[in-house]
Amino acid sequence: MHFADFFTQGINIGGSFHPLVGVLLFLLCLIGEATGISVPYLVETTWLIVGYQVASRTLPVIDLLFLIFMAQLGRQVGAVILYSLSRRGSSLLEKIKNRFKLGPEALSSAPVRLLRKVNLMSPFSVALGRLLWLRLPLTFVLGAQGKLKVLLLGVVLSSLVYDSTYIGLGAIVGTTTKLTPIQAILCFVAALTVIYMVTFLVQRLIALRFRRQQARA
């Protein structure tokens, strides 16, 4: 199979209803939520393609809603799993903490201290924290305090914002341009690469700023 054929089939899967796409999204979101391990590009590219296909009227809106539901369900199940582990304590939880360096010192890091000024028991604040790369620490904190309802509502809000952003970007491309499947894939991958680089730089700048503030204190 040629490289072009591979991506052509991939975008066709994303642009036509197939239960397997929903199952894949469910598993990816569940694993990412429960372990903090995610595969770059997969979920984001799927949402970009879906938005593109909905805007170009290739994918029915009902199928879009199904995919959003499956992704949301996966995140909810994953959040409940990690929440339960944080409540009970387990060797798996310790491995996750060690893997991402999420011990007690992480909860006193600069970004977390900044968010302590916000009511972290509010679903909106939890959603904001999740969007600011604090998904796992917040789950541990809420698990320790037994705030499952707040966690699940935060997951809903942050997921809607995150997914809608990529779907919207794909829809903008779908309504303003006419691309071949290969062109669409390459465009989305390039855009995601830029987003990842900007996100990484923002994270580093925030960390550097707070380190300097700590050094001055």
C-alpha positions as CSV (number, residue, x, y, z in Angstrom):
1,M,0.0,0.0,0.0
2,H,1.3,3.4,-1.0
3,F,1.8,6.2,1.5
4,A,-0.9,8.3,-0.2
5,D,-3.4,5.4,-0.2
6,F,-2.9,4.9,3.5
7,F,-3.8,8.5,4.3
8,T,-6.7,8.5,1.8
9,Q,-8.3,5.6,3.6
10,G,-7.6,7.2,6.9
11,I,-9.5,10.3,6.1
12,N,-12.3,8.3,4.5
13,I,-12.7,6.4,7.8
14,G,-12.8,9.7,9.7
15,G,-15.3,11.2,7.2
16,S,-17.8,8.3,7.2
17,F,-19.7,6.7,10.0
18,H,-18.0,3.6,11.3
19,P,-18.6,2.2,14.9
20,L,-14.9,1.4,15.0
21,V,-14.0,5.1,15.0
22,G,-16.1,5.6,18.1
23,V,-14.6,2.5,19.8
24,L,-11.1,3.8,19.0
25,L,-11.9,7.3,20.4
26,F,-13.3,5.7,23.5
27,L,-10.2,3.6,24.1
28,L,-7.8,6.4,23.4
29,C,-9.6,8.8,25.7
30,L,-9.9,6.2,28.5
31,I,-6.3,5.3,28.4
32,G,-5.2,8.9,28.2
33,E,-7.4,9.9,31.1
34,A,-6.5,7.0,33.4
35,T,-2.8,6.9,32.8
36,G,-1.8,10.3,31.4
37,I,-0.3,8.6,28.4
38,S,-1.6,9.8,25.0
39,V,-0.5,9.3,21.5
40,P,0.3,12.6,19.8
41,Y,-1.8,13.6,16.8
42,L,-4.4,10.8,16.9
43,V,-7.3,12.3,18.8
44,E,-6.6,15.8,17.6
45,T,-6.3,14.8,14.0
46,T,-9.5,12.8,14.2
47,W,-11.4,15.8,15.5
48,L,-9.9,18.0,12.8
49,I,-10.9,15.5,10.1
50,V,-14.4,15.1,11.6
51,G,-14.9,18.9,11.7
52,Y,-13.7,19.2,8.1
53,Q,-16.1,16.4,6.9
54,V,-19.1,17.9,8.8
55,A,-18.5,21.3,7.3
56,S,-18.2,19.8,3.8
57,R,-21.4,17.8,4.5
58,T,-19.7,14.5,4.2
59,L,-20.3,13.4,7.8
60,P,-23.8,13.7,9.3
61,V,-24.1,15.7,12.5
62,I,-25.7,12.7,14.3
63,D,-22.4,10.8,13.7
64,L,-20.4,13.8,15.0
65,L,-22.5,13.7,18.2
66,F,-21.9,9.9,18.5
67,L,-18.2,10.4,18.3
68,I,-18.3,13.2,20.9
69,F,-20.3,11.0,23.2
70,M,-17.8,8.1,22.9
71,A,-14.9,10.4,23.6
72,Q,-16.6,11.8,26.6
73,L,-17.6,8.4,27.8
74,G,-14.0,7.2,27.6
75,R,-12.7,10.2,29.5
76,Q,-15.4,9.8,32.2
77,V,-14.5,6.1,32.7
78,G,-10.8,6.9,32.7
79,A,-11.3,9.7,35.3
80,V,-13.3,7.4,37.5
81,I,-10.6,4.7,37.4
82,L,-7.9,7.1,38.3
83,Y,-10.1,8.7,41.0
84,S,-10.8,5.3,42.5
85,L,-7.1,4.5,42.5
86,S,-6.3,7.8,44.2
87,R,-8.9,7.0,46.9
88,R,-7.7,3.5,47.7
89,G,-4.0,3.8,46.8
90,S,-2.3,1.2,44.7
91,S,1.0,0.2,43.2
92,L,-0.3,1.2,39.8
93,L,-1.0,4.7,41.1
94,E,2.5,5.0,42.5
95,K,3.9,4.0,39.2
96,I,1.8,6.7,37.5
97,K,3.0,9.3,40.0
98,N,6.6,8.3,39.6
99,R,6.3,8.3,35.8
100,F,5.1,11.9,35.7
101,K,6.8,13.1,38.9
102,L,3.5,13.8,40.6
103,G,4.6,13.4,44.2
104,P,3.7,16.0,46.9
105,E,6.3,18.4,45.6
106,A,4.4,18.6,42.3
107,L,1.3,19.8,44.1
108,S,3.2,22.7,45.4
109,S,4.7,23.6,42.0
110,A,4.3,27.1,40.6
111,P,1.3,26.5,38.3
112,V,-0.6,24.6,41.0
113,R,0.1,27.4,43.5
114,L,-1.2,29.9,41.0
115,L,-4.4,27.9,40.6
116,R,-4.9,27.7,44.3
117,K,-6.1,31.3,44.1
118,V,-9.1,29.9,42.2
119,N,-11.7,27.7,43.8
120,L,-10.6,24.2,42.7
121,M,-13.8,22.7,44.1
122,S,-15.7,24.5,41.3
123,P,-16.2,22.4,38.1
124,F,-15.2,25.4,36.0
125,S,-12.0,25.9,37.9
126,V,-11.2,22.2,37.5
127,A,-11.9,22.4,33.8
128,L,-9.6,25.4,33.6
129,G,-6.9,23.5,35.4
130,R,-7.3,20.5,33.2
131,L,-6.8,22.7,30.1
132,L,-3.7,24.1,31.8
133,W,-2.0,20.7,31.8
134,L,-3.0,19.8,35.4
135,R,-5.2,16.9,34.6
136,L,-3.5,14.3,36.7
137,P,-2.6,16.4,39.8
138,L,-6.2,17.7,40.0
139,T,-7.6,14.2,39.8
140,F,-5.3,13.1,42.7
141,V,-6.4,16.2,44.7
142,L,-10.1,15.6,44.1
143,G,-9.7,11.9,44.7
144,A,-8.1,12.6,48.1
145,Q,-11.0,15.0,49.0
146,G,-13.7,12.7,47.6
147,K,-15.0,15.2,45.1
148,L,-16.1,12.9,42.3
149,K,-19.0,15.0,41.1
150,V,-16.8,18.0,40.7
151,L,-14.2,16.0,38.8
152,L,-16.7,14.5,36.4
153,L,-18.3,17.9,35.7
154,G,-14.8,19.3,35.1
155,V,-14.1,16.5,32.7
156,V,-17.3,17.3,30.8
157,L,-16.5,21.0,30.5
158,S,-12.8,20.7,29.6
159,S,-13.6,18.0,27.1
160,L,-16.2,20.1,25.4
161,V,-13.9,23.1,25.1
162,Y,-10.9,20.9,23.9
163,D,-12.8,18.8,21.4
164,S,-14.9,21.7,20.1
165,T,-11.7,23.8,19.4
166,Y,-10.3,21.2,17.1
167,I,-13.7,20.4,15.5
168,G,-14.2,24.1,14.9
169,L,-10.8,24.5,13.3
170,G,-11.5,21.6,11.0
171,A,-14.9,23.0,10.1
172,I,-13.3,26.4,9.3
173,V,-10.9,24.6,6.8
174,G,-13.8,22.7,5.4
175,T,-15.9,25.8,4.7
176,T,-13.1,27.9,3.3
177,T,-11.0,25.5,1.2
178,K,-11.4,22.4,-0.9
179,L,-8.6,20.0,-0.2
180,T,-7.8,16.5,-1.3
181,P,-7.6,13.9,1.5
182,I,-3.8,14.0,1.3
183,Q,-3.7,17.8,1.4
184,A,-6.1,17.8,4.4
185,I,-4.1,15.3,6.4
186,L,-0.8,17.2,5.7
187,C,-2.4,20.5,6.6
188,F,-3.8,19.2,9.8
189,V,-0.5,17.5,10.8
190,A,1.4,20.7,10.1
191,A,-1.0,22.8,12.1
192,L,-0.9,20.3,15.1
193,T,2.9,20.4,15.0
194,V,2.8,24.2,15.3
195,I,0.3,24.0,18.1
196,Y,2.4,21.4,20.0
197,M,5.5,23.6,19.6
198,V,3.7,26.8,20.8
199,T,2.2,24.8,23.8
200,F,5.7,23.5,24.7
201,L,7.2,27.0,24.6
202,V,4.4,28.4,26.7
203,Q,4.9,25.7,29.3
204,R,8.6,26.4,29.4
205,L,8.2,30.1,29.7
206,I,5.7,29.7,32.5
207,A,8.0,27.4,34.4
208,L,11.0,29.7,33.8
209,R,9.1,32.7,35.0
210,F,8.1,31.1,38.3
211,R,11.6,29.7,38.8
212,R,12.9,33.2,38.6
213,Q,10.2,34.4,41.1
214,Q,11.2,31.6,43.5
215,A,14.9,32.5,43.2
216,R,14.1,36.2,44.0
217,A,11.9,35.2,47.0
